[in-house]
Amino acid sequence: DKKGWTLFQIYDVKERLAAKGFEQKPLKIIEICSGKYANQFLNKNRLISLCMPCKINVIENNGKVIIAGMNPALVSEFFSEIAKEDVLEVEKEIKEIIENAV
């Protein structure tokens, strides 16, 4: 529970597709959520739930592990009720979580 962020779910996409007979390179999707930001944003527009929870992808590509996440600042582009400063704070915290994981 880093800075109030909670781990929701981890999806092993390679494993799930293998169960359906498809072959994929390793890919995990990690869903995290901050109750503080989720509540704040949902109070402004409940359709922001389309962008929730935040996802961090762990991809193996050519022997290298890549950790990537959607830029939360994009939320303010889709939803005018959300101030750029608010999503920049979210972005900063997610970057810290990723950097601490590396």
Residue pairs with C-beta under 8 A, 6 or more apart in sequence:
2 96
2 97
2 100
3 34
3 93
3 96
3 97
4 34
4 35
4 36
5 32
5 33
5 34
5 93
5 97
6 32
6 33
6 34
6 35
7 30
7 31
7 32
8 31
8 32
8 33
8 53
9 30
9 31
10 28
10 29
10 30
10 31
11 28
11 29
11 30
11 31
12 27
12 28
13 24
13 27
13 28
13 29
14 24
14 25
14 26
14 27
17 23
17 24
18 24
25 59
25 60
25 61
26 58
26 59
26 60
27 57
27 58
27 59
27 60
28 57
28 58
29 55
29 56
29 57
29 58
30 55
30 56
30 57
30 58
31 53
31 54
31 55
32 53
32 54
32 55
32 56
32 94
32 97
33 52
33 53
33 54
34 54
34 90
34 93
37 86
37 89
37 90
38 52
38 53
40 86
41 48
41 52
41 75
41 79
41 82
41 86
42 48
42 49
44 79
44 81
44 82
45 79
45 81
45 82
47 79
48 75
48 79
48 82
51 70
51 74
51 75
51 78
54 69
54 70
54 72
54 90
54 94
55 69
55 70
56 67
56 68
56 69
56 94
56 97
56 98
57 66
57 67
57 68
57 69
58 65
58 66
58 67
59 65
59 66
59 67
59 68
60 66
67 98
67 101
67 102
69 94
69 98
71 91
72 87
72 90
72 91
72 94
73 84
73 87
73 88
73 91
74 87
75 82
75 87
75 90
76 82
76 83
76 84
76 86
76 87
